[in-house]
Amino acid sequence: MNRKDNTVKQLQAECKKRGIGFMTTWTKLALTKRLEDEDKKDKEIEILKSKSKEDQQLVKKVQKDLKELDKSEIEKKVKSDMILMKERRIKALQVKFDILHNRELEIAEENNKVAEEKLKIYKEMESIKELMTSLK
């Protein structure tokens, strides 16, 4: 979807429609970035859901195979399949963790920029106050 042609109001409407938080003072660029980040996150969630479906199919296959194996073979098969499922689960969790970690870093970076801007404004306010005091 090409959001470059959309207006700020249209981008805000899309955010509202999708339940994505935003500030009314955000620029078109910030809204576009926010929506693109959410698109990326949604795509990654779909991948995780498909992995979950694969795990369910594997469980069904294991259940079918269990009927055909003897007891010692069943134990070996169950253990190896459990390890495989847990490895897949770890990979899925790692993907979620990485997404959250990257988002956390983005938020921290944005927070630092806001703090720097606040400091500049505060310093300017203080210098103006000092000037006003010296003029009295």
C-alpha positions in Angstrom: 0.0 0.0 0.0 1.4 3.4 -1.0 0.8 5.7 1.9 2.8 8.6 0.4 -0.3 9.8 -1.5 -2.5 9.7 1.7 -3.1 12.8 3.8 -2.4 13.1 7.5 -6.1 12.7 8.2 -6.3 9.6 6.1 -3.3 8.1 7.8 -4.8 9.0 11.2 -8.1 7.3 10.1 -6.2 4.2 9.1 -4.5 4.1 12.5 -7.9 4.5 14.3 -9.5 1.8 12.1 -6.7 -0.7 12.9 -6.5 0.3 16.6 -3.0 1.7 16.4 -2.1 4.4 18.8 -0.8 7.7 17.6 -0.4 11.3 18.6 -2.5 13.9 16.8 0.6 16.1 16.4 2.5 13.4 14.4 3.6 14.3 11.0 2.8 12.3 7.8 6.2 10.7 8.0 5.8 9.6 11.6 2.3 8.1 10.9 3.6 6.3 7.8 6.5 4.8 9.8 4.1 3.7 12.6 1.8 2.0 10.1 4.7 0.3 8.3 6.0 -0.9 11.6 2.6 -2.4 12.4 2.4 -4.0 9.0 5.8 -5.6 9.6 4.6 -6.8 13.0 1.4 -8.2 11.6 3.3 -10.1 8.9 5.6 -11.6 11.6 2.6 -12.7 13.7 1.1 -14.5 10.6 4.4 -16.4 10.2 4.2 -17.4 13.9 0.6 -18.6 13.4 1.6 -20.7 10.4 4.4 -22.3 12.5 1.8 -23.2 15.1 -0.3 -24.9 12.5 2.8 -26.9 11.4 3.3 -28.0 15.1 -0.4 -29.2 15.2 0.1 -31.2 12.0 3.3 -32.7 13.5 1.3 -33.8 16.6 -1.3 -35.5 14.4 1.4 -37.3 12.5 3.0 -38.4 15.7 -0.3 -39.8 17.0 -0.7 -41.7 13.7 2.9 -43.0 13.9 2.4 -44.1 17.5 -0.2 -46.6 16.6 2.4 -48.4 14.3 5.4 -48.5 16.6 6.3 -50.7 19.6 6.8 -49.3 23.1 10.6 -48.6 23.0 10.4 -47.1 19.6 7.4 -45.0 20.8 9.5 -43.5 23.6 12.4 -42.6 21.2 10.0 -41.1 18.7 8.1 -39.1 21.4 11.3 -37.7 22.8 12.7 -36.7 19.4 9.4 -35.2 18.4 9.1 -33.3 21.7 12.6 -31.9 21.2 11.7 -30.9 17.7 8.5 -29.1 18.8 10.3 -27.4 21.7 13.1 -26.2 19.3 10.4 -24.8 17.0 8.7 -23.1 20.0 12.0 -21.6 21.1 12.5 -20.2 17.6 9.0 -18.7 17.6 9.6 -17.2 21.0 12.9 -15.8 19.9 11.3 -14.1 17.0 8.7 -12.5 19.3 11.5 -11.6 21.8 13.5 -10.0 19.0 10.5 -8.0 17.7 9.8 -6.7 21.2 13.5 -6.0 21.9 13.8 -4.0 18.6 10.6 -2.0 19.4 12.0 -1.3 22.9 15.2 0.1 21.4 13.2 2.2 18.9 11.2 3.6 21.8 14.3 4.3 23.9 15.9 6.1 20.9 12.7 8.2 20.4 12.5 9.0 24.1 16.1 10.2 24.0 15.3 12.5 21.1 12.3 13.9 23.0 14.4 14.5 26.1 17.1 16.3 24.1 14.5 18.5 22.5 13.0 19.3 25.9 16.4 20.2 27.3 17.0 22.6 24.4 13.7 24.2 25.0 14.3 24.4 28.7 17.7 26.0 28.3 16.2 28.6 25.9 13.4 29.4 28.3 15.9 29.8 31.2 18.1 32.1 29.1 15.1 34.2 28.2 14.0 34.4 31.8 17.6 35.5 32.8 17.5 38.2 30.1 14.1 39.4 31.3 15.4 39.5 34.8 18.5 41.5 33.8 16.3 44.0 31.9 14.1 44.8 34.9 
